[in-house]
Amino acid sequence: MPIETIYSFLTYPRNHEKAAEDIEGIHIKPDGGKLSGMLAEVFDGPRSKRDVPIRFVSKDKKNATRDDLLGFFDKPKLASALALARSLQASTPGTAGMGLFFVCLGSDEGKAGKRVVLSRFAAEEAVVASKKRGALSVEFVEQVFLKNAHSYKAATYSHEDGKNDAWKGTATDRQLNHGAKSIADYWIVEFLRSE
């Protein structure tokens, strides 16, 4: 099903000097362009062996991340998505670096409710070369987000109004190399408060 709305935030690791600043976010209208297409691959893409079922950990039926998620389902606005971005930033270790966080909302195929996909793309460093007026310009850039729908972290949840659902979801980490771990701890345990 197509994405109906997208919110995006630039997030830093919790110990980064810019983590104390306000998180900037933007509402992006799905327009069928390249960014919308890349996010649609994450939103509607086929499930993989790397996808792991997850469940929110609760203490007396409460979980702060789930509460933020239900708040977003109830009022899908920049302010309610910002609560999720703040939680991610507070959970991100320095080793994970800066990231571009997306909150995508759309219809849940074959169901009456909505589906949200939270995804994080890590910033990379790159060299940009361009030719201007017959001269070559070479520049080192630190905030590059690669157009690669195969290198990201994501979590998917479904919710139907009036139901006590959204306890379970699916998570993936396509930034980790194949190995013993399938998903980074900070993404599951600290940010999503899940197991």
PyMOL commands that place a pseudoatom at each C-alpha (Angstrom):
pseudoatom trace, name=CA, resn=MET, resi=1, chain=A, elem=C, hetatm=0, pos=[0.000, 0.000, 0.000]
pseudoatom trace, name=CA, resn=PRO, resi=2, chain=A, elem=C, hetatm=0, pos=[1.311, 3.480, -0.699]
pseudoatom trace, name=CA, resn=ILE, resi=3, chain=A, elem=C, hetatm=0, pos=[2.825, 5.644, 1.993]
pseudoatom trace, name=CA, resn=GLU, resi=4, chain=A, elem=C, hetatm=0, pos=[0.415, 8.408, 2.938]
pseudoatom trace, name=CA, resn=THR, resi=5, chain=A, elem=C, hetatm=0, pos=[2.741, 10.620, 4.934]
pseudoatom trace, name=CA, resn=ILE, resi=6, chain=A, elem=C, hetatm=0, pos=[6.454, 10.861, 5.759]
pseudoatom trace, name=CA, resn=TYR, resi=7, chain=A, elem=C, hetatm=0, pos=[8.282, 12.697, 8.535]
pseudoatom trace, name=CA, resn=SER, resi=8, chain=A, elem=C, hetatm=0, pos=[12.056, 12.932, 8.638]
pseudoatom trace, name=CA, resn=PHE, resi=9, chain=A, elem=C, hetatm=0, pos=[14.551, 13.992, 11.324]
pseudoatom trace, name=CA, resn=LEU, resi=10, chain=A, elem=C, hetatm=0, pos=[18.328, 14.377, 11.502]
pseudoatom trace, name=CA, resn=THR, resi=11, chain=A, elem=C, hetatm=0, pos=[19.419, 12.616, 14.712]
pseudoatom trace, name=CA, resn=TYR, resi=12, chain=A, elem=C, hetatm=0, pos=[22.781, 12.439, 16.455]
pseudoatom trace, name=CA, resn=PRO, resi=13, chain=A, elem=C, hetatm=0, pos=[24.257, 9.999, 18.971]
pseudoatom trace, name=CA, resn=ARG, resi=14, chain=A, elem=C, hetatm=0, pos=[23.283, 10.823, 22.568]
pseudoatom trace, name=CA, resn=ASN, resi=15, chain=A, elem=C, hetatm=0, pos=[26.826, 11.979, 23.473]
pseudoatom trace, name=CA, resn=HIS, resi=16, chain=A, elem=C, hetatm=0, pos=[27.315, 14.173, 20.375]
pseudoatom trace, name=CA, resn=GLU, resi=17, chain=A, elem=C, hetatm=0, pos=[27.667, 17.927, 20.966]
pseudoatom trace, name=CA, resn=LYS, resi=18, chain=A, elem=C, hetatm=0, pos=[24.647, 18.585, 18.719]
pseudoatom trace, name=CA, resn=ALA, resi=19, chain=A, elem=C, hetatm=0, pos=[22.434, 16.136, 20.643]
pseudoatom trace, name=CA, resn=ALA, resi=20, chain=A, elem=C, hetatm=0, pos=[21.584, 18.942, 23.095]
pseudoatom trace, name=CA, resn=GLU, resi=21, chain=A, elem=C, hetatm=0, pos=[20.139, 21.061, 20.278]
pseudoatom trace, name=CA, resn=ASP, resi=22, chain=A, elem=C, hetatm=0, pos=[16.533, 20.856, 19.121]
pseudoatom trace, name=CA, resn=ILE, resi=23, chain=A, elem=C, hetatm=0, pos=[15.932, 18.075, 16.619]
pseudoatom trace, name=CA, resn=GLU, resi=24, chain=A, elem=C, hetatm=0, pos=[14.947, 19.464, 13.251]
pseudoatom trace, name=CA, resn=GLY, resi=25, chain=A, elem=C, hetatm=0, pos=[12.244, 17.657, 11.354]
pseudoatom trace, name=CA, resn=ILE, resi=26, chain=A, elem=C, hetatm=0, pos=[10.248, 17.995, 8.179]
pseudoatom trace, name=CA, resn=HIS, resi=27, chain=A, elem=C, hetatm=0, pos=[6.988, 16.710, 6.735]
pseudoatom trace, name=CA, resn=ILE, resi=28, chain=A, elem=C, hetatm=0, pos=[7.592, 15.208, 3.297]
pseudoatom trace, name=CA, resn=LYS, resi=29, chain=A, elem=C, hetatm=0, pos=[4.655, 14.664, 0.971]
pseudoatom trace, name=CA, resn=PRO, resi=30, chain=A, elem=C, hetatm=0, pos=[4.941, 11.379, -0.939]
pseudoatom trace, name=CA, resn=ASP, resi=31, chain=A, elem=C, hetatm=0, pos=[5.242, 12.475, -4.560]
pseudoatom trace, name=CA, resn=GLY, resi=32, chain=A, elem=C, hetatm=0, pos=[6.360, 9.422, -6.490]
pseudoatom trace, name=CA, resn=GLY, resi=33, chain=A, elem=C, hetatm=0, pos=[9.901, 10.823, -6.708]
pseudoatom trace, name=CA, resn=LYS, resi=34, chain=A, elem=C, hetatm=0, pos=[13.155, 9.023, -5.932]
pseudoatom trace, name=CA, resn=LEU, resi=35, chain=A, elem=C, hetatm=0, pos=[12.991, 9.572, -2.143]
pseudoatom trace, name=CA, resn=SER, resi=36, chain=A, elem=C, hetatm=0, pos=[9.387, 8.347, -1.994]
pseudoatom trace, name=CA, resn=GLY, resi=37, chain=A, elem=C, hetatm=0, pos=[10.368, 5.364, -4.130]
pseudoatom trace, name=CA, resn=MET, resi=38, chain=A, elem=C, hetatm=0, pos=[13.283, 4.439, -1.879]
pseudoatom trace, name=CA, resn=LEU, resi=39, chain=A, elem=C, hetatm=0, pos=[11.099, 4.672, 1.247]
pseudoatom trace, name=CA, resn=ALA, resi=40, chain=A, elem=C, hetatm=0, pos=[8.349, 2.663, -0.488]
pseudoatom trace, name=CA, resn=GLU, resi=41, chain=A, elem=C, hetatm=0, pos=[10.876, -0.155, -0.897]
pseudoatom trace, name=CA, resn=VAL, resi=42, chain=A, elem=C, hetatm=0, pos=[11.345, -0.155, 2.882]
pseudoatom trace, name=CA, resn=PHE, resi=43, chain=A, elem=C, hetatm=0, pos=[7.612, 0.280, 3.584]
pseudoatom trace, name=CA, resn=ASP, resi=44, chain=A, elem=C, hetatm=0, pos=[6.268, -2.305, 1.131]
pseudoatom trace, name=CA, resn=GLY, resi=45, chain=A, elem=C, hetatm=0, pos=[9.356, -4.377, 0.392]
pseudoatom trace, name=CA, resn=PRO, resi=46, chain=A, elem=C, hetatm=0, pos=[9.329, -8.140, 0.699]
pseudoatom trace, name=CA, resn=ARG, resi=47, chain=A, elem=C, hetatm=0, pos=[10.086, -9.621, 4.076]
pseudoatom trace, name=CA, resn=SER, resi=48, chain=A, elem=C, hetatm=0, pos=[13.545, -11.044, 4.575]
pseudoatom trace, name=CA, resn=LYS, resi=49, chain=A, elem=C, hetatm=0, pos=[15.291, -13.676, 6.670]
pseudoatom trace, name=CA, resn=ARG, resi=50, chain=A, elem=C, hetatm=0, pos=[16.788, -10.752, 8.587]
pseudoatom trace, name=CA, resn=ASP, resi=51, chain=A, elem=C, hetatm=0, pos=[13.347, -9.595, 9.770]
pseudoatom trace, name=CA, resn=VAL, resi=52, chain=A, elem=C, hetatm=0, pos=[12.798, -10.505, 13.408]
pseudoatom trace, name=CA, resn=PRO, resi=53, chain=A, elem=C, hetatm=0, pos=[9.470, -10.530, 15.274]
pseudoatom trace, name=CA, resn=ILE, resi=54, chain=A, elem=C, hetatm=0, pos=[9.627, -8.210, 18.282]
pseudoatom trace, name=CA, resn=ARG, resi=55, chain=A, elem=C, hetatm=0, pos=[7.378, -7.356, 21.213]
pseudoatom trace, name=CA, resn=PHE, resi=56, chain=A, elem=C, hetatm=0, pos=[7.368, -4.286, 23.414]
pseudoatom trace, name=CA, resn=VAL, resi=57, chain=A, elem=C, hetatm=0, pos=[8.562, -5.019, 26.938]
pseudoatom trace, name=CA, resn=SER, resi=58, chain=A, elem=C, hetatm=0, pos=[5.983, -3.765, 29.413]
pseudoatom trace, name=CA, resn=LYS, resi=59, chain=A, elem=C, hetatm=0, pos=[6.047, -2.787, 33.023]
pseudoatom trace, name=CA, resn=ASP, resi=60, chain=A, elem=C, hetatm=0, pos=[2.495, -2.716, 34.361]
pseudoatom trace, name=CA, resn=LYS, resi=61, chain=A, elem=C, hetatm=0, pos=[1.210, -2.587, 30.749]
pseudoatom trace, name=CA, resn=LYS, resi=62, chain=A, elem=C, hetatm=0, pos=[3.253, 0.572, 30.029]
pseudoatom trace, name=CA, resn=ASN, resi=63, chain=A, elem=C, hetatm=0, pos=[6.048, 1.147, 27.567]
pseudoatom trace, name=CA, resn=ALA, resi=64, chain=A, elem=C, hetatm=0, pos=[7.214, 4.693, 26.754]
pseudoatom trace, name=CA, resn=THR, resi=65, chain=A, elem=C, hetatm=0, pos=[8.106, 3.970, 23.109]
pseudoatom trace, name=CA, resn=ARG, resi=66, chain=A, elem=C, hetatm=0, pos=[4.790, 2.213, 22.518]
pseudoatom trace, name=CA, resn=ASP, resi=67, chain=A, elem=C, hetatm=0, pos=[2.999, 5.189, 24.095]
pseudoatom trace, name=CA, resn=ASP, resi=68, chain=A, elem=C, hetatm=0, pos=[4.831, 7.523, 21.681]
pseudoatom trace, name=CA, resn=LEU, resi=69, chain=A, elem=C, hetatm=0, pos=[3.933, 5.218, 18.792]
pseudoatom trace, name=CA, resn=LEU, resi=70, chain=A, elem=C, hetatm=0, pos=[0.239, 5.125, 19.765]
pseudoatom trace, name=CA, resn=GLY, resi=71, chain=A, elem=C, hetatm=0, pos=[0.343, 8.936, 20.103]
pseudoatom trace, name=CA, resn=PHE, resi=72, chain=A, elem=C, hetatm=0, pos=[1.603, 9.112, 16.544]
pseudoatom trace, name=CA, resn=PHE, resi=73, chain=A, elem=C, hetatm=0, pos=[-1.083, 6.716, 15.276]
pseudoatom trace, name=CA, resn=ASP, resi=74, chain=A, elem=C, hetatm=0, pos=[-3.699, 8.861, 17.050]
pseudoatom trace, name=CA, resn=LYS, resi=75, chain=A, elem=C, hetatm=0, pos=[-2.373, 12.190, 15.702]
pseudoatom trace, name=CA, resn=PRO, resi=76, chain=A, elem=C, hetatm=0, pos=[0.074, 11.656, 12.836]
pseudoatom trace, name=CA, resn=LYS, resi=77, chain=A, elem=C, hetatm=0, pos=[1.803, 15.031, 12.927]
pseudoatom trace, name=CA, resn=LEU, resi=78, chain=A, elem=C, hetatm=0, pos=[5.365, 16.320, 13.041]
pseudoatom trace, name=CA, resn=ALA, resi=79, chain=A, elem=C, hetatm=0, pos=[5.102, 16.893, 16.821]
pseudoatom trace, name=CA, resn=SER, resi=80, chain=A, elem=C, hetatm=0, pos=[4.039, 13.304, 17.573]
pseudoatom trace, name=CA, resn=ALA, resi=81, chain=A, elem=C, hetatm=0, pos=[6.732, 11.899, 15.253]
pseudoatom trace, name=CA, resn=LEU, resi=82, chain=A, elem=C, hetatm=0, pos=[9.280, 14.146, 17.022]
pseudoatom trace, name=CA, resn=ALA, resi=83, chain=A, elem=C, hetatm=0, pos=[8.714, 12.204, 20.264]
pseudoatom trace, name=CA, resn=LEU, resi=84, chain=A, elem=C, hetatm=0, pos=[9.953, 9.065, 18.488]
pseudoatom trace, name=CA, resn=ALA, resi=85, chain=A, elem=C, hetatm=0, pos=[12.964, 10.923, 17.045]
pseudoatom trace, name=CA, resn=ARG, resi=86, chain=A, elem=C, hetatm=0, pos=[13.905, 12.209, 20.521]
pseudoatom trace, name=CA, resn=SER, resi=87, chain=A, elem=C, hetatm=0, pos=[13.719, 8.683, 21.914]
pseudoatom trace, name=CA, resn=LEU, resi=88, chain=A, elem=C, hetatm=0, pos=[15.932, 7.380, 19.116]
pseudoatom trace, name=CA, resn=GLN, resi=89, chain=A, elem=C, hetatm=0, pos=[18.512, 10.123, 19.674]
pseudoatom trace, name=CA, resn=ALA, resi=90, chain=A, elem=C, hetatm=0, pos=[18.587, 9.447, 23.429]
pseudoatom trace, name=CA, resn=SER, resi=91, chain=A, elem=C, hetatm=0, pos=[19.231, 5.752, 22.676]
pseudoatom trace, name=CA, resn=THR, resi=92, chain=A, elem=C, hetatm=0, pos=[21.842, 6.043, 19.916]
pseudoatom trace, name=CA, resn=PRO, resi=93, chain=A, elem=C, hetatm=0, pos=[25.443, 5.277, 20.971]
pseudoatom trace, name=CA, resn=GLY, resi=94, chain=A, elem=C, hetatm=0, pos=[28.408, 7.174, 19.538]
pseudoatom trace, name=CA, resn=THR, resi=95, chain=A, elem=C, hetatm=0, pos=[29.455, 4.187, 17.459]
pseudoatom trace, name=CA, resn=ALA, resi=96, chain=A, elem=C, hetatm=0, pos=[26.229, 4.418, 15.435]
pseudoatom trace, name=CA, resn=GLY, resi=97, chain=A, elem=C, hetatm=0, pos=[26.923, 7.985, 14.339]
pseudoatom trace, name=CA, resn=MET, resi=98, chain=A, elem=C, hetatm=0, pos=[24.499, 10.466, 12.871]
pseudoatom trace, name=CA, resn=GLY, resi=99, chain=A, elem=C, hetatm=0, pos=[21.359, 9.202, 11.166]
pseudoatom trace, name=CA, resn=LEU, resi=100, chain=A, elem=C, hetatm=0, pos=[18.423, 10.263, 9.071]
pseudoatom trace, name=CA, resn=PHE, resi=101, chain=A, elem=C, hetatm=0, pos=[15.247, 8.980, 10.725]
pseudoatom trace, name=CA, resn=PHE, resi=102, chain=A, elem=C, hetatm=0, pos=[11.992, 8.469, 8.821]
pseudoatom trace, name=CA, resn=VAL, resi=103, chain=A, elem=C, hetatm=0, pos=[8.498, 7.843, 10.190]
pseudoatom trace, name=CA, resn=CYS, resi=104, chain=A, elem=C, hetatm=0, pos=[6.275, 6.579, 7.349]
pseudoatom trace, name=CA, resn=LEU, resi=105, chain=A, elem=C, hetatm=0, pos=[2.530, 6.009, 7.727]
pseudoatom trace, name=CA, resn=GLY, resi=106, chain=A, elem=C, hetatm=0, pos=[0.170, 4.220, 5.355]
pseudoatom trace, name=CA, resn=SER, resi=107, chain=A, elem=C, hetatm=0, pos=[-2.738, 1.814, 5.149]
pseudoatom trace, name=CA, resn=ASP, resi=108, chain=A, elem=C, hetatm=0, pos=[-2.215, -1.705, 6.398]
pseudoatom trace, name=CA, resn=GLU, resi=109, chain=A, elem=C, hetatm=0, pos=[-2.922, -3.952, 3.420]
pseudoatom trace, name=CA, resn=GLY, resi=110, chain=A, elem=C, hetatm=0, pos=[-6.053, -6.040, 3.859]
pseudoatom trace, name=CA, resn=LYS, resi=111, chain=A, elem=C, hetatm=0, pos=[-6.806, -4.556, 7.290]
pseudoatom trace, name=CA, resn=ALA, resi=112, chain=A, elem=C, hetatm=0, pos=[-8.860, -1.646, 8.621]
pseudoatom trace, name=CA, resn=GLY, resi=113, chain=A, elem=C, hetatm=0, pos=[-5.940, -0.025, 10.423]
pseudoatom trace, name=CA, resn=LYS, resi=114, chain=A, elem=C, hetatm=0, pos=[-2.717, 1.793, 9.660]
pseudoatom trace, name=CA, resn=ARG, resi=115, chain=A, elem=C, hetatm=0, pos=[0.881, 0.696, 9.472]
pseudoatom trace, name=CA, resn=VAL, resi=116, chain=A, elem=C, hetatm=0, pos=[3.931, 2.705, 10.491]
pseudoatom trace, name=CA, resn=VAL, resi=117, chain=A, elem=C, hetatm=0, pos=[7.512, 1.992, 9.512]
pseudoatom trace, name=CA, resn=LEU, resi=118, chain=A, elem=C, hetatm=0, pos=[10.307, 3.618, 11.504]
pseudoatom trace, name=CA, resn=SER, resi=119, chain=A, elem=C, hetatm=0, pos=[13.597, 3.583, 9.631]
pseudoatom trace, name=CA, resn=ARG, resi=120, chain=A, elem=C, hetatm=0, pos=[17.081, 4.953, 10.190]
pseudoatom trace, name=CA, resn=PHE, resi=121, chain=A, elem=C, hetatm=0, pos=[19.747, 5.466, 7.544]
pseudoatom trace, name=CA, resn=ALA, resi=122, chain=A, elem=C, hetatm=0, pos=[23.286, 6.048, 8.819]
pseudoatom trace, name=CA, resn=ALA, resi=123, chain=A, elem=C, hetatm=0, pos=[25.341, 9.008, 7.643]
pseudoatom trace, name=CA, resn=GLU, resi=124, chain=A, elem=C, hetatm=0, pos=[28.418, 8.203, 5.619]
pseudoatom trace, name=CA, resn=GLU, resi=125, chain=A, elem=C, hetatm=0, pos=[31.504, 10.170, 4.664]
pseudoatom trace, name=CA, resn=ALA, resi=126, chain=A, elem=C, hetatm=0, pos=[32.248, 10.693, 1.005]
pseudoatom trace, name=CA, resn=VAL, resi=127, chain=A, elem=C, hetatm=0, pos=[34.262, 12.630, -1.520]
pseudoatom trace, name=CA, resn=VAL, resi=128, chain=A, elem=C, hetatm=0, pos=[32.293, 14.701, -4.018]
pseudoatom trace, name=CA, resn=ALA, resi=129, chain=A, elem=C, hetatm=0, pos=[33.909, 15.608, -7.309]
pseudoatom trace, name=CA, resn=SER, resi=130, chain=A, elem=C, hetatm=0, pos=[32.394, 18.044, -9.785]
pseudoatom trace, name=CA, resn=LYS, resi=131, chain=A, elem=C, hetatm=0, pos=[33.531, 19.918, -12.820]
pseudoatom trace, name=CA, resn=LYS, resi=132, chain=A, elem=C, hetatm=0, pos=[32.901, 23.664, -12.918]
pseudoatom trace, name=CA, resn=ARG, resi=133, chain=A, elem=C, hetatm=0, pos=[34.047, 25.958, -15.702]
pseudoatom trace, name=CA, resn=GLY, resi=134, chain=A, elem=C, hetatm=0, pos=[36.609, 23.471, -16.931]
pseudoatom trace, name=CA, resn=ALA, resi=135, chain=A, elem=C, hetatm=0, pos=[38.129, 22.898, -13.461]
pseudoatom trace, name=CA, resn=LEU, resi=136, chain=A, elem=C, hetatm=0, pos=[37.767, 19.910, -11.168]
pseudoatom trace, name=CA, resn=SER, resi=137, chain=A, elem=C, hetatm=0, pos=[36.495, 20.531, -7.642]
pseudoatom trace, name=CA, resn=VAL, resi=138, chain=A, elem=C, hetatm=0, pos=[37.004, 17.853, -4.967]
pseudoatom trace, name=CA, resn=GLU, resi=139, chain=A, elem=C, hetatm=0, pos=[35.395, 18.124, -1.538]
pseudoatom trace, name=CA, resn=PHE, resi=140, chain=A, elem=C, hetatm=0, pos=[35.119, 15.874, 1.533]
pseudoatom trace, name=CA, resn=VAL, resi=141, chain=A, elem=C, hetatm=0, pos=[31.541, 15.659, 2.868]
pseudoatom trace, name=CA, resn=GLU, resi=142, chain=A, elem=C, hetatm=0, pos=[30.527, 14.151, 6.225]
pseudoatom trace, name=CA, resn=GLN, resi=143, chain=A, elem=C, hetatm=0, pos=[26.725, 14.143, 6.007]
pseudoatom trace, name=CA, resn=VAL, resi=144, chain=A, elem=C, hetatm=0, pos=[25.976, 11.875, 3.081]
pseudoatom trace, name=CA, resn=PHE, resi=145, chain=A, elem=C, hetatm=0, pos=[23.007, 9.536, 3.200]
pseudoatom trace, name=CA, resn=LEU, resi=146, chain=A, elem=C, hetatm=0, pos=[23.423, 6.922, 0.523]
pseudoatom trace, name=CA, resn=LYS, resi=147, chain=A, elem=C, hetatm=0, pos=[20.498, 6.140, -1.752]
pseudoatom trace, name=CA, resn=ASN, resi=148, chain=A, elem=C, hetatm=0, pos=[20.433, 2.525, -0.750]
pseudoatom trace, name=CA, resn=ALA, resi=149, chain=A, elem=C, hetatm=0, pos=[17.224, 0.888, 0.367]
pseudoatom trace, name=CA, resn=HIS, resi=150, chain=A, elem=C, hetatm=0, pos=[19.273, -2.155, 1.393]
pseudoatom trace, name=CA, resn=SER, resi=151, chain=A, elem=C, hetatm=0, pos=[21.270, -0.504, 4.208]
pseudoatom trace, name=CA, resn=TYR, resi=152, chain=A, elem=C, hetatm=0, pos=[19.033, 0.665, 7.037]
pseudoatom trace, name=CA, resn=LYS, resi=153, chain=A, elem=C, hetatm=0, pos=[17.389, -0.221, 10.334]
pseudoatom trace, name=CA, resn=ALA, resi=154, chain=A, elem=C, hetatm=0, pos=[13.595, -0.475, 10.431]
pseudoatom trace, name=CA, resn=ALA, resi=155, chain=A, elem=C, hetatm=0, pos=[10.668, -1.450, 12.627]
pseudoatom trace, name=CA, resn=THR, resi=156, chain=A, elem=C, hetatm=0, pos=[7.099, -2.009, 11.430]
pseudoatom trace, name=CA, resn=TYR, resi=157, chain=A, elem=C, hetatm=0, pos=[3.946, -1.822, 13.554]
pseudoatom trace, name=CA, resn=SER, resi=158, chain=A, elem=C, hetatm=0, pos=[0.236, -2.033, 12.746]
pseudoatom trace, name=CA, resn=HIS, resi=159, chain=A, elem=C, hetatm=0, pos=[-2.613, -0.434, 14.664]
pseudoatom trace, name=CA, resn=GLU, resi=160, chain=A, elem=C, hetatm=0, pos=[-6.385, -0.322, 14.396]
pseudoatom trace, name=CA, resn=ASP, resi=161, chain=A, elem=C, hetatm=0, pos=[-8.278, 2.478, 16.181]
pseudoatom trace, name=CA, resn=GLY, resi=162, chain=A, elem=C, hetatm=0, pos=[-9.929, 1.383, 19.401]
pseudoatom trace, name=CA, resn=LYS, resi=163, chain=A, elem=C, hetatm=0, pos=[-7.870, -1.782, 19.743]
pseudoatom trace, name=CA, resn=ASN, resi=164, chain=A, elem=C, hetatm=0, pos=[-5.163, -2.551, 22.297]
pseudoatom trace, name=CA, resn=ASP, resi=165, chain=A, elem=C, hetatm=0, pos=[-2.743, -3.666, 19.612]
pseudoatom trace, name=CA, resn=ALA, resi=166, chain=A, elem=C, hetatm=0, pos=[0.673, -2.543, 18.372]
pseudoatom trace, name=CA, resn=TRP, resi=167, chain=A, elem=C, hetatm=0, pos=[2.394, -4.653, 21.025]
pseudoatom trace, name=CA, resn=LYS, resi=168, chain=A, elem=C, hetatm=0, pos=[4.104, -6.729, 18.368]
pseudoatom trace, name=CA, resn=GLY, resi=169, chain=A, elem=C, hetatm=0, pos=[6.026, -5.748, 15.281]
pseudoatom trace, name=CA, resn=THR, resi=170, chain=A, elem=C, hetatm=0, pos=[8.895, -6.663, 13.012]
pseudoatom trace, name=CA, resn=ALA, resi=171, chain=A, elem=C, hetatm=0, pos=[12.420, -5.271, 13.136]
pseudoatom trace, name=CA, resn=THR, resi=172, chain=A, elem=C, hetatm=0, pos=[15.352, -5.493, 10.785]
pseudoatom trace, name=CA, resn=ASP, resi=173, chain=A, elem=C, hetatm=0, pos=[18.912, -4.225, 10.688]
pseudoatom trace, name=CA, resn=ARG, resi=174, chain=A, elem=C, hetatm=0, pos=[20.364, -4.229, 7.217]
pseudoatom trace, name=CA, resn=GLN, resi=175, chain=A, elem=C, hetatm=0, pos=[23.419, -2.263, 8.303]
pseudoatom trace, name=CA, resn=LEU, resi=176, chain=A, elem=C, hetatm=0, pos=[25.019, -5.108, 10.214]
pseudoatom trace, name=CA, resn=ASN, resi=177, chain=A, elem=C, hetatm=0, pos=[27.262, -7.571, 8.475]
pseudoatom trace, name=CA, resn=HIS, resi=178, chain=A, elem=C, hetatm=0, pos=[26.165, -11.170, 8.579]
pseudoatom trace, name=CA, resn=GLY, resi=179, chain=A, elem=C, hetatm=0, pos=[27.238, -12.643, 11.856]
pseudoatom trace, name=CA, resn=ALA, resi=180, chain=A, elem=C, hetatm=0, pos=[26.007, -13.671, 15.265]
pseudoatom trace, name=CA, resn=LYS, resi=181, chain=A, elem=C, hetatm=0, pos=[23.847, -10.577, 15.751]
pseudoatom trace, name=CA, resn=SER, resi=182, chain=A, elem=C, hetatm=0, pos=[20.833, -9.861, 13.615]
pseudoatom trace, name=CA, resn=ILE, resi=183, chain=A, elem=C, hetatm=0, pos=[19.953, -6.431, 15.050]
pseudoatom trace, name=CA, resn=ALA, resi=184, chain=A, elem=C, hetatm=0, pos=[21.893, -3.776, 16.951]
pseudoatom trace, name=CA, resn=ASP, resi=185, chain=A, elem=C, hetatm=0, pos=[21.057, -3.754, 20.670]
pseudoatom trace, name=CA, resn=TYR, resi=186, chain=A, elem=C, hetatm=0, pos=[20.449, -0.020, 20.828]
pseudoatom trace, name=CA, resn=TRP, resi=187, chain=A, elem=C, hetatm=0, pos=[17.787, -0.260, 18.104]
pseudoatom trace, name=CA, resn=ILE, resi=188, chain=A, elem=C, hetatm=0, pos=[15.793, -3.052, 19.804]
pseudoatom trace, name=CA, resn=VAL, resi=189, chain=A, elem=C, hetatm=0, pos=[16.501, -2.740, 23.528]
pseudoatom trace, name=CA, resn=GLU, resi=190, chain=A, elem=C, hetatm=0, pos=[17.105, 0.968, 24.084]
pseudoatom trace, name=CA, resn=PHE, resi=191, chain=A, elem=C, hetatm=0, pos=[15.077, 2.690, 21.379]
pseudoatom trace, name=CA, resn=LEU, resi=192, chain=A, elem=C, hetatm=0, pos=[12.167, 0.290, 20.771]
pseudoatom trace, name=CA, resn=ARG, resi=193, chain=A, elem=C, hetatm=0, pos=[12.217, -1.071, 24.364]
pseudoatom trace, name=CA, resn=SER, resi=194, chain=A, elem=C, hetatm=0, pos=[11.458, -4.480, 22.946]
pseudoatom trace, name=CA, resn=GLU, resi=195, chain=A, elem=C, hetatm=0, pos=[12.640, -8.042, 22.939]
for i in range(1, 195): cmd.bond("trace and resi %d" % i, "trace and resi %d" % (i + 1))
show_as sticks, trace
zoom trace
